[in-house]
Amino acid sequence: MARTSNIFARVEPEVKEQAERVLEQLGIPMSNAIGLFLRQVVLHRGIPFELKLPQNEPQSVGMLTEEQFNAEIEKGLTAGI
């Protein structure tokens, strides 16, 4: 048997539970899925999927103009009705 090493990671409980449900349906233990991800990182020499910021969307409230902020507040108010 190959030697193994431990990895400890903190994740949001909801994300962990959702991932466990999907992996259970696939018949893949969480530790195997993490190993698959790490192998892909090695093969790709980076993250094995594209990472990018959303286009045309402010990343924080501080990036909004006053008009954009008011429009977002208005959207929230009308959506709640």
C-alpha positions as CSV (number, residue, x, y, z in Angstrom):
1,M,0.0,0.0,0.0
2,A,1.2,3.5,-0.9
3,R,2.2,5.8,1.9
4,T,-0.3,8.6,2.6
5,S,-0.1,12.0,4.2
6,N,-2.9,13.8,6.1
7,I,-4.5,17.1,4.9
8,F,-6.7,19.2,7.2
9,A,-9.0,21.7,5.7
10,R,-11.8,23.9,6.9
11,V,-14.8,24.2,4.7
12,E,-18.3,25.5,5.2
13,P,-20.5,22.8,6.6
14,E,-23.2,23.2,3.9
15,V,-20.6,22.9,1.1
16,K,-19.2,19.8,2.7
17,E,-22.6,18.2,3.1
18,Q,-23.6,19.0,-0.5
19,A,-20.3,17.6,-1.8
20,E,-20.7,14.4,0.3
21,R,-24.1,13.8,-1.2
22,V,-22.8,14.2,-4.7
23,L,-19.8,12.1,-4.1
24,E,-21.9,9.4,-2.4
25,Q,-24.0,9.1,-5.6
26,L,-20.8,8.8,-7.6
27,G,-19.5,6.2,-5.2
28,I,-16.3,8.2,-4.5
29,P,-15.1,8.8,-0.9
30,M,-14.2,12.4,0.0
31,S,-10.6,11.5,0.5
32,N,-10.4,10.0,-3.1
33,A,-12.1,13.1,-4.5
34,I,-9.5,15.3,-2.8
35,G,-6.7,13.1,-4.1
36,L,-8.2,13.3,-7.7
37,F,-8.2,17.1,-7.4
38,L,-4.6,17.2,-6.2
39,R,-3.5,14.9,-9.0
40,Q,-5.1,17.2,-11.5
41,V,-3.4,20.2,-10.0
42,V,-0.1,18.4,-10.5
43,L,-0.9,17.4,-14.1
44,H,-2.2,20.9,-15.1
45,R,0.5,22.6,-13.0
46,G,-2.2,24.8,-11.6
47,I,-5.9,24.8,-10.8
48,P,-7.6,22.3,-13.2
49,F,-10.4,24.7,-14.0
50,E,-10.8,28.4,-15.0
51,L,-10.9,31.0,-12.3
52,K,-12.2,34.4,-13.2
53,L,-14.1,37.3,-11.7
54,P,-17.7,37.9,-12.9
55,Q,-17.8,40.5,-15.6
56,N,-19.5,43.9,-15.1
57,E,-20.4,43.2,-11.5
58,P,-19.0,45.2,-8.6
59,Q,-17.1,43.1,-6.1
60,S,-18.1,45.0,-3.0
61,V,-20.6,47.7,-1.9
62,G,-17.7,50.2,-1.8
63,M,-17.3,49.8,-5.6
64,L,-20.8,50.9,-6.3
65,T,-21.7,54.4,-7.4
66,E,-24.5,56.0,-5.4
67,E,-26.9,55.4,-8.3
68,Q,-25.9,51.7,-8.5
69,F,-26.2,51.3,-4.8
70,N,-29.7,52.8,-4.8
71,A,-30.7,50.6,-7.8
72,E,-29.6,47.5,-5.9
73,I,-31.5,48.5,-2.8
74,E,-34.6,49.2,-4.9
75,K,-34.2,45.7,-6.5
76,G,-34.1,44.1,-3.1
77,L,-37.1,46.0,-1.9
78,T,-39.3,45.2,-4.9
79,A,-38.2,41.5,-4.9
80,G,-39.4,41.2,-1.3
81,I,-42.9,42.3,-2.2
